[in-house]
Amino acid sequence: MSQGSPGDWAPLYPTPGPPAPPNPFVHELHLSRLQRVKFCLLGALLAPIRVLLAFIVLFLLWPFAWLQVAGLTEEQLQEPITGWRKTVCHNGVLGLSRLLFFLLGFLRIRVRGQRASRLQAPVLVAAPHSTFFDPIVLLPCDLPKVVSRAENLSVPVIGALLRFNQAILVSRHDPASRRRVVEEVRRRATSGGKWPQVLFFPEGTCSNKKALLKFKPGAFIAGVPVQPVLIRYPNSLDTTSWAWRGPGVLKVLWLTASQPCSIVDVEFLPVYRPSPEESRDPTLYANNVQRVMAQALGIPATECEFVGSLPVIVVGRLKVALEPQLWELGRVLRKAGLSPGCVDTEAEPGRSRMISQEEFARQLQLSDPQMVAGAFSYFQQDARGLVDFRDVALALAALDGGRSLEELTRLAFELFAEEKEEQAEGPGRLLYKDGFSTILHLLLGSPHPAARTLHAELCQAGARQGLSLCEFQDFSVHHPLHGKLFGTYLRPLQTPNASSPDSAPALANGAVQDPKQKGD
């Protein structure tokens, strides 16, 4: 399946052509009455014992992990550990780790293919990443080095295991940290076999195994050969998947530990050696490896990914949220008994008016503090904790549903378009990148960087840096792809109980439940 083509993204709305790939962020676990009875019995007898013993073994791992790095300086830890520390501690952690997964019910790890040496493939890429049980793939890979969040160092036992592993640590809040990680990955991958292999889960978060998420380029930046590693859980009932929306961590742990036996298949594919073009372009390299792995798994390769804590998909040249938070705001307001069309917004076109949470509650006539905080958090706040009331006006207008798409996009343009002094005699007010990205973020959930990139592309045809009303509506209303996208997101199909305050909007291909945000 080709990536990025409009036909690949039919989950948003019904279009002719091949069926859309399944939603990789949703996992629904349906149990028959007999299965529920079985899980109740085994859950009461087997799961508590297994989980207790597994936690005991997890804490037994700590002395081995601590011993390997005890007394070593930061400079010494910049080189691979050798000698008795490597032999004793490595084998101890490897054996106890296998025992831990055995106690949780993973009685068999079936390995197919041949793992390449560190000289043949300095980097391993594993997919699909579908559960917090996936670290079991470390065992047949002989405990390669991993990339993890720096915040995990403070987690008991896990932090000690990361130090033992000499993991490459990245802070999601520090751009400089990301650059250091890239340099460290390149240093280890090009060490000529001096360092053990580095293992990546290039999807970056968990899916439901029905489609591969877009691969992040971190594993491919060094431009060295990689070995793809496939992870399968060929059990009759999928209790392991931990997707963005579906069973929570405790339910997944409990159901899996209640299974008499869980099986894991780990398959090593042939080493993928990049072409000169792929070595220069990590994104191209990542996309091509993703296709190879998807073909071997027999599932689609998609461009779904997580941006921050929100899953997004690609439609044409635009990234949009799987579920716009605008719908969530609508649910909050309906619970409060508020009709968006009855609110007098008093927003001044082209000029921001910053308001506090108290003013927001007073303007919308909301009294419940929890409900006020939930609705207010939808809008982007400045350093003082204030929001632009134009954002509120546009969101309420979209939720009202009384305007046509042409009227709504005209209102959006009027609210956020500006007239620059140097263009006073030009074409009038124009929509610049900040206003454009704000509109798309409010209405479609598009990440700001992606919207700004699209704005720059739309402006390339002319000499101006902004869009006129005609150009903006041509994109958002009349464009054959994006116009349908705007119409779908702003007029979502409703579930049969849509009149209920708790009912959730649905995409054109099925009902949508309230999301649970998950991530690595």
C-alpha positions as CSV (number, residue, x, y, z in Angstrom):
1,M,0.0,0.0,0.0
2,S,1.4,3.4,-0.9
3,Q,1.8,5.9,1.9
4,G,0.3,9.3,2.0
5,S,-2.2,8.9,-0.9
6,P,-5.7,10.1,-0.3
7,G,-7.2,6.7,-0.9
8,D,-5.3,5.3,2.1
9,W,-7.2,7.6,4.4
10,A,-10.8,6.6,3.8
11,P,-11.3,6.0,7.6
12,L,-12.3,9.6,7.8
13,Y,-15.2,9.4,5.3
14,P,-16.6,6.9,2.9
15,T,-14.9,7.0,-0.5
16,P,-14.8,4.6,-3.5
17,G,-11.9,2.2,-3.7
18,P,-10.2,-0.4,-1.5
19,P,-11.2,-0.7,2.1
20,A,-9.5,1.5,4.6
21,P,-6.8,0.1,6.9
22,P,-8.0,-0.7,10.4
23,N,-7.7,1.9,13.1
24,P,-4.4,1.0,14.8
25,F,-5.2,3.0,18.0
26,V,-8.3,1.1,19.1
27,H,-8.4,-2.3,20.7
28,E,-11.7,-3.9,21.7
29,L,-11.7,-7.1,23.7
30,H,-14.9,-9.1,23.4
31,L,-15.3,-12.0,25.8
32,S,-18.0,-14.7,25.4
33,R,-19.9,-15.8,28.5
34,L,-17.8,-18.9,28.8
35,Q,-14.6,-16.9,28.5
36,R,-15.7,-14.5,31.2
37,V,-16.4,-17.4,33.5
38,K,-12.9,-18.9,32.7
39,F,-11.2,-15.6,33.4
40,C,-13.1,-15.1,36.6
41,L,-11.9,-18.5,37.9
42,L,-8.3,-18.3,36.6
43,G,-8.1,-14.6,37.6
44,A,-9.0,-15.5,41.1
45,L,-6.6,-18.4,41.4
46,L,-3.8,-18.0,38.9
47,A,-3.3,-14.3,38.3
48,P,-2.6,-13.2,41.9
49,I,0.1,-15.9,42.4
50,R,1.7,-15.1,39.0
51,V,1.8,-11.4,39.5
52,L,3.2,-11.6,43.1
53,L,6.0,-14.0,42.0
54,A,6.8,-11.8,39.0
55,F,7.2,-8.7,41.2
56,I,9.5,-10.7,43.6
57,V,11.7,-11.7,40.6
58,L,11.6,-8.1,39.4
59,F,13.1,-6.9,42.7
60,L,15.6,-9.7,42.6
61,L,16.9,-8.2,39.3
62,W,18.0,-5.1,41.2
63,P,21.2,-6.5,42.9
64,F,22.5,-7.8,39.6
65,A,21.8,-4.5,37.8
66,W,23.4,-2.5,40.6
67,L,26.5,-4.7,40.8
68,Q,27.3,-4.2,37.1
69,V,27.7,-0.4,37.4
70,A,28.7,-0.1,41.1
71,G,31.9,2.0,41.5
72,L,32.1,3.0,37.9
73,T,32.5,6.6,36.9
74,E,30.4,8.4,34.3
75,E,33.5,8.3,32.0
76,Q,33.8,4.6,32.3
77,L,30.1,4.1,31.6
78,Q,30.7,5.8,28.2
79,E,32.4,2.6,27.1
80,P,30.9,-0.9,26.9
81,I,31.3,-2.9,30.2
82,T,33.5,-6.0,29.9
83,G,35.1,-8.6,32.2
84,W,33.4,-10.3,35.2
85,R,30.8,-7.6,35.5
86,K,29.6,-8.3,32.0
87,T,29.7,-12.1,32.5
88,V,28.1,-12.4,35.9
89,C,25.6,-9.6,35.8
90,H,24.5,-10.0,32.2
91,N,23.8,-13.7,32.6
92,G,22.0,-13.1,35.9
93,V,19.7,-10.4,34.5
94,L,19.1,-12.5,31.4
95,G,18.1,-15.6,33.4
96,L,15.9,-13.8,35.9
97,S,14.2,-11.8,33.1
98,R,13.2,-15.1,31.3
99,L,11.9,-16.3,34.7
100,L,9.8,-13.2,35.1
101,F,8.0,-13.5,31.8
102,F,7.6,-17.3,32.4
103,L,5.8,-16.6,35.7
104,L,3.5,-14.1,33.9
105,G,2.4,-16.9,31.6
106,F,4.8,-16.5,28.6
107,L,5.8,-20.2,28.7
108,R,7.1,-20.2,25.1
109,I,9.2,-17.8,23.0
110,R,9.4,-19.2,19.5
111,V,12.3,-17.8,17.5
112,R,12.5,-17.8,13.7
113,G,15.3,-16.6,11.5
114,Q,18.8,-15.8,12.5
115,R,19.9,-12.8,14.6
116,A,22.6,-10.9,12.8
117,S,25.9,-10.0,14.5
118,R,26.6,-6.5,15.7
119,L,29.0,-6.0,12.8
120,Q,26.3,-7.1,10.2
121,A,23.5,-5.0,11.8
122,P,24.4,-2.5,14.6
123,V,20.7,-1.6,15.0
124,L,17.6,-3.8,15.6
125,V,14.1,-2.4,14.9
126,A,11.2,-4.3,16.4
127,A,7.5,-4.0,15.5
128,P,4.6,-4.0,15.9
129,H,4.9,-2.4,19.4
130,S,1.6,-3.3,20.9
131,T,2.1,-3.8,24.7
132,F,4.3,-3.2,27.7
133,F,5.1,-7.0,27.4
134,D,7.1,-6.3,24.3
135,P,10.5,-6.0,26.2
136,I,10.4,-9.8,26.1
137,V,12.0,-9.4,22.6
138,L,15.2,-8.4,24.5
139,L,15.7,-12.0,25.6
140,P,16.3,-13.6,22.2
141,C,18.2,-10.5,21.2
142,D,20.7,-11.1,24.1
143,L,19.7,-7.9,26.0
144,P,20.7,-5.2,23.4
145,K,20.9,-1.5,24.4
146,V,17.7,0.5,24.3
147,V,16.5,4.1,24.0
148,S,14.3,5.2,26.9
149,R,12.9,8.4,28.5
150,A,15.3,10.0,31.0
151,E,12.4,10.3,33.5
152,N,12.4,6.5,33.8
153,L,15.7,6.7,35.8
154,S,13.7,7.7,38.8
155,V,11.4,4.6,38.7
156,P,12.4,2.0,41.3
157,V,14.1,-1.1,39.8
158,I,13.5,0.1,36.2
159,G,16.0,2.9,36.7
160,A,18.6,0.4,37.9
161,L,17.9,-1.8,34.9
162,L,18.4,1.1,32.5
163,R,21.7,2.0,34.1
164,F,22.7,-1.7,33.8
165,N,21.7,-1.6,30.2
166,Q,23.7,1.6,29.5
167,A,20.5,2.8,27.8
168,I,20.5,5.9,25.7
169,L,18.3,8.4,27.5
170,V,16.2,11.1,26.0
171,S,14.2,13.9,27.6
172,R,11.1,14.8,25.7
173,H,11.2,18.3,27.1
174,D,14.8,19.1,26.1
175,P,15.6,19.6,22.4
176,A,19.3,19.5,23.2
177,S,18.8,16.0,24.7
178,R,17.4,14.8,21.4
179,R,20.5,16.0,19.5
180,R,22.7,14.2,22.0
181,V,20.7,11.0,21.6
182,V,21.2,11.2,17.8
183,E,24.9,11.7,18.2
184,E,25.1,8.8,20.7
185,V,23.2,6.5,18.5
186,R,25.4,7.3,15.6
187,R,28.6,6.9,17.8
188,R,27.5,3.4,18.9
189,A,26.2,2.2,15.6
190,T,29.4,3.2,13.8
191,S,31.7,1.7,16.5
192,G,32.6,-1.3,14.3
193,G,31.1,-3.8,16.6
194,K,32.6,-2.4,19.8
195,W,29.2,-1.7,21.3
196,P,26.3,-4.2,21.5
197,Q,23.3,-3.7,19.2
198,V,20.8,-1.0,19.9
199,L,17.1,-1.9,19.9
200,F,14.4,0.5,18.7
201,F,10.6,0.3,18.7
202,P,10.4,2.8,15.8
203,E,6.6,3.3,16.1
204,G,7.3,5.1,19.4
205,T,4.0,4.0,21.0
206,C,1.6,1.1,21.2
207,S,-0.9,0.0,18.6
208,N,-3.3,-2.9,18.2
209,K,-1.1,-4.9,15.8
210,K,-3.6,-4.5,12.9
211,A,-1.5,-1.8,11.1
212,L,2.0,-0.4,11.5
213,L,2.3,3.2,12.7
214,K,4.6,5.5,10.9
215,F,8.3,4.8,11.9
216,K,10.2,7.6,13.5
217,P,13.6,8.2,11.9
218,G,15.8,7.9,15.1
219,A,16.8,4.3,14.4
220,F,17.8,5.2,10.8
221,I,19.8,8.4,11.3
222,A,23.1,6.7,11.4
223,G,22.5,5.2,8.0
224,V,23.9,1.8,9.0
225,P,22.3,-1.6,8.2
226,V,19.4,-2.6,10.4
227,Q,17.8,-5.9,11.2
228,P,13.9,-5.9,11.4
229,V,12.5,-8.0,14.2
230,L,8.8,-9.0,14.1
231,I,6.8,-9.6,17.3
232,R,3.7,-11.7,17.2
233,Y,1.3,-13.0,19.9
234,P,-0.4,-16.0,18.2
235,N,-2.9,-16.7,21.0
236,S,-6.5,-17.5,20.6
237,L,-7.5,-14.3,22.5
238,D,-5.6,-11.1,22.3
239,T,-5.2,-10.0,25.9
240,T,-1.9,-8.2,25.4
241,S,-2.7,-5.3,23.2
242,W,-2.5,-1.9,25.1
243,A,-3.7,0.6,22.5
244,W,-4.6,4.3,22.9
245,R,-8.2,3.4,23.5
246,G,-9.1,0.0,25.0
247,P,-8.3,-2.0,28.2
248,G,-6.1,-0.3,30.7
249,V,-2.8,-1.5,32.1
250,L,-4.2,-3.4,35.1
251,K,-6.8,-5.2,33.0
252,V,-4.2,-6.2,30.3
253,L,-1.9,-7.5,33.1
254,W,-4.6,-9.4,34.9
255,L,-6.1,-11.0,31.8
256,T,-2.8,-12.0,30.4
257,A,-1.7,-13.5,33.7
258,S,-5.0,-15.4,33.8
259,Q,-4.2,-17.2,30.5
260,P,-2.9,-20.7,31.1
261,C,-0.2,-20.2,28.5
262,S,0.8,-17.2,26.3
263,I,3.0,-17.7,23.3
264,V,5.3,-15.1,21.7
265,D,6.8,-15.4,18.2
266,V,10.0,-13.5,17.5
267,E,11.1,-13.5,13.8
268,F,14.4,-12.0,12.6
269,L,14.1,-10.8,9.0
270,P,17.2,-10.5,6.7
271,V,19.4,-7.5,7.3
272,Y,18.2,-4.4,5.5
273,R,21.1,-2.5,3.9
274,P,20.3,1.1,3.0
275,S,20.9,2.5,-0.5
276,P,22.9,5.8,-0.8
277,E,19.7,7.7,-1.0
278,E,18.3,6.1,2.2
279,S,21.6,6.7,4.1
280,R,21.2,10.4,3.3
281,D,17.4,10.5,4.1
282,P,16.4,8.8,7.4
283,T,12.7,9.4,6.7
284,L,12.9,7.6,3.4
285,Y,14.9,4.8,5.0
286,A,12.3,4.5,7.8
287,N,9.4,4.4,5.4
288,N,11.0,1.7,3.3
289,V,11.8,-0.5,6.3
290,Q,8.3,0.0,7.5
291,R,6.9,-1.3,4.2
292,V,9.1,-4.4,4.3
293,M,8.0,-5.2,7.9
294,A,4.3,-4.6,7.1
295,Q,4.5,-6.9,4.1
296,A,6.1,-9.6,6.2
297,L,3.4,-9.2,8.8
298,G,0.6,-9.1,6.3
299,I,-0.8,-5.8,7.6
300,P,-1.0,-2.2,6.2
301,A,1.8,0.3,6.6
302,T,0.2,3.6,7.6
303,E,1.2,7.2,8.4
304,C,-0.6,7.2,11.7
305,E,1.6,8.5,14.5
306,F,1.5,10.2,17.9
307,V,2.2,14.0,18.1
308,G,2.6,14.8,21.8
309,S,-0.2,12.9,23.5
310,L,-2.6,12.9,20.5
311,P,-2.8,10.3,17.7
312,V,-2.8,11.9,14.2
313,I,-3.3,10.7,10.7
314,V,-2.3,12.1,7.4
315,V,-4.9,13.3,4.8
316,G,-3.3,14.6,1.7
317,R,-0.7,17.1,2.9
318,L,-2.3,17.7,6.3
319,K,-2.0,16.0,9.7
320,V,-5.2,15.9,11.6
321,A,-6.2,14.4,15.0
322,L,-7.8,11.0,15.0
323,E,-10.5,12.6,17.2
324,P,-10.5,16.4,17.3
325,Q,-10.6,17.7,20.9
326,L,-13.4,20.0,19.7
327,W,-15.7,17.0,20.1
328,E,-14.6,16.5,23.7
329,L,-15.2,20.2,24.4
330,G,-18.7,19.7,23.0
331,R,-19.4,16.8,25.3
332,V,-18.3,18.9,28.3
333,L,-20.6,21.8,27.3
334,R,-23.5,19.5,26.7
335,K,-23.1,18.0,30.2
336,A,-23.3,21.5,31.5
337,G,-26.5,22.0,29.7
338,L,-25.0,24.8,27.6
339,S,-26.0,25.5,24.0
340,P,-23.0,27.0,22.2
341,G,-25.2,29.2,20.0
342,C,-26.6,31.0,23.0
343,V,-23.3,32.4,24.1
344,D,-22.5,36.0,23.1
345,T,-18.8,35.7,22.3
346,E,-18.1,39.4,21.6
347,A,-14.8,38.5,19.8
348,E,-13.2,41.3,17.9
349,P,-12.1,40.3,14.4
350,G,-8.3,40.4,13.8
351,R,-7.5,41.4,17.4
352,S,-6.9,39.1,20.4
353,R,-8.6,39.5,23.7
354,M,-7.0,37.5,26.4
355,I,-9.3,36.2,29.2
356,S,-8.7,34.3,32.4
357,Q,-10.4,31.1,33.5
358,E,-12.7,33.1,35.7
359,E,-13.8,35.3,32.8
360,F,-14.2,32.2,30.7
361,A,-16.6,30.7,33.2
362,R,-18.5,33.9,33.5
363,Q,-18.8,34.3,29.8
364,L,-20.1,30.8,29.2
365,Q,-22.2,30.8,32.4
366,L,-20.4,27.7,33.8
367,S,-20.4,27.2,37.6
368,D,-18.9,23.7,38.1
369,P,-15.2,24.3,38.8
370,Q,-14.2,20.9,37.4
371,M,-16.2,21.4,34.3
372,V,-14.8,24.9,33.8
373,A,-11.2,23.6,34.1
374,G,-11.9,20.8,31.6
375,A,-13.4,23.2,29.0
376,F,-10.7,25.8,29.6
377,S,-7.9,23.3,29.1
378,Y,-9.0,22.7,25.6
379,F,-7.6,26.1,24.5
380,Q,-4.0,27.1,24.2
381,Q,-2.8,29.2,27.1
382,D,-0.1,31.8,27.2
383,A,2.6,32.2,29.9
384,R,0.1,34.0,32.2
385,G,-2.5,31.2,31.9
386,L,-4.8,33.3,29.6
387,V,-6.5,32.2,26.4
388,D,-7.5,34.2,23.3
389,F,-11.2,34.7,23.2
390,R,-11.2,34.4,19.4
391,D,-10.3,30.7,20.0
392,V,-13.4,30.4,22.2
393,A,-15.6,32.2,19.7
394,L,-14.6,30.0,16.8
395,A,-14.9,26.7,18.8
396,L,-18.4,27.7,20.0
397,A,-19.4,28.6,16.4
398,A,-18.2,25.2,15.1
399,L,-20.1,23.4,17.9
400,D,-23.3,25.3,17.4
401,G,-23.9,23.6,14.0
402,G,-26.1,26.5,12.8
403,R,-23.6,27.8,10.2
404,S,-22.8,26.3,6.9
405,L,-19.2,25.4,6.2
406,E,-18.8,28.5,4.0
407,E,-20.1,30.7,6.9
408,L,-17.9,29.0,9.5
409,T,-14.7,29.4,7.4
410,R,-15.6,33.0,6.7
411,L,-16.0,33.6,10.4
412,A,-12.6,31.9,11.1
413,F,-11.0,34.1,8.5
414,E,-12.5,37.3,9.9
415,L,-11.4,36.4,13.4
416,F,-7.8,35.6,12.6
417,A,-6.9,37.4,9.4
418,E,-4.6,40.5,9.8
419,E,-3.7,43.5,7.8
420,K,0.0,44.3,7.8
421,E,1.0,48.0,7.7
422,E,3.3,47.4,4.8
423,Q,0.4,45.9,2.9
424,A,-2.1,48.6,3.6
425,E,-2.6,49.1,-0.1
426,G,-2.4,45.5,-1.0
427,P,-5.1,42.8,-1.3
428,G,-6.6,43.6,2.2
429,R,-6.6,41.4,5.2
430,L,-4.7,38.1,4.9
431,L,-4.5,34.9,6.9
432,Y,-0.9,34.4,8.1
433,K,0.7,31.2,9.4
434,D,-0.1,31.7,13.0
435,G,-3.8,32.4,12.4
436,F,-4.0,29.5,9.9
437,S,-2.4,27.0,12.3
438,T,-4.7,28.2,15.1
439,I,-7.8,27.6,13.0
440,L,-6.7,24.1,11.9
441,H,-5.6,23.2,15.4
442,L,-9.0,24.3,16.8
443,L,-11.2,22.7,14.1
444,L,-9.2,19.6,13.1
445,G,-6.7,19.1,15.9
446,S,-3.8,19.6,13.5
447,P,-0.4,20.1,15.2
448,H,0.8,23.6,14.8
449,P,4.1,22.7,13.0
450,A,2.3,20.6,10.4
451,A,-0.3,23.4,9.8
452,R,2.5,26.0,9.4
453,T,4.2,23.8,6.8
454,L,1.0,23.4,4.8
455,H,0.4,27.2,5.0
456,A,3.9,27.8,3.5
457,E,3.1,25.3,0.7
458,L,-0.3,27.0,-0.1
459,C,1.4,30.4,-0.2
460,Q,4.1,29.3,-2.7
461,A,1.8,29.9,-5.6
462,G,1.7,33.7,-4.9
463,A,4.2,36.3,-3.8
464,R,2.3,37.0,-0.5
465,Q,3.0,35.3,2.9
466,G,-0.7,35.1,3.7
467,L,-3.9,33.7,2.2
468,S,-6.9,35.7,1.1
469,L,-10.5,34.7,2.0
470,C,-11.0,33.2,-1.4
471,E,-7.8,31.1,-1.2
472,F,-8.6,29.9,2.3
473,Q,-12.1,28.9,1.4
474,D,-10.9,27.2,-1.8
475,F,-8.7,25.1,0.4
476,S,-11.2,24.4,3.3
477,V,-14.5,24.2,1.4
478,H,-13.9,23.5,-2.3
479,H,-10.8,21.4,-2.3
480,P,-11.9,17.8,-3.3
481,L,-10.0,16.2,-0.4
482,H,-9.6,18.8,2.4
483,G,-13.1,20.2,1.9
484,K,-14.5,16.8,2.6
485,L,-12.2,16.5,5.6
486,F,-13.5,19.8,7.1
487,G,-17.1,18.8,6.5
488,T,-16.5,15.4,8.2
489,Y,-14.8,16.7,11.3
490,L,-17.2,19.6,11.8
491,R,-20.3,17.6,11.0
492,P,-19.5,14.2,12.6
493,L,-22.0,11.4,12.4
494,Q,-23.8,10.8,15.6
495,T,-24.4,7.6,17.5
496,P,-28.0,6.5,18.0
497,N,-28.0,8.2,21.4
498,A,-26.6,11.4,20.2
499,S,-29.1,13.5,22.1
500,S,-27.6,12.2,25.4
501,P,-25.0,14.5,27.0
502,D,-22.7,11.5,27.3
503,S,-22.9,10.3,23.7
504,A,-19.8,10.4,21.6
505,P,-19.5,11.5,18.0
506,A,-18.5,8.8,15.5
507,L,-16.3,8.7,12.4
508,A,-17.9,7.7,9.2
509,N,-16.8,4.1,9.6
510,G,-17.9,3.4,13.1
511,A,-18.6,4.6,16.6
512,V,-16.0,6.3,18.7
513,Q,-15.7,5.8,22.4
514,D,-14.2,8.1,25.0
515,P,-10.4,8.0,24.6
516,K,-7.9,6.8,27.2
517,Q,-4.5,8.4,26.5
518,K,-1.6,6.0,26.6
519,G,1.9,6.2,25.5
520,D,5.5,5.0,26.2
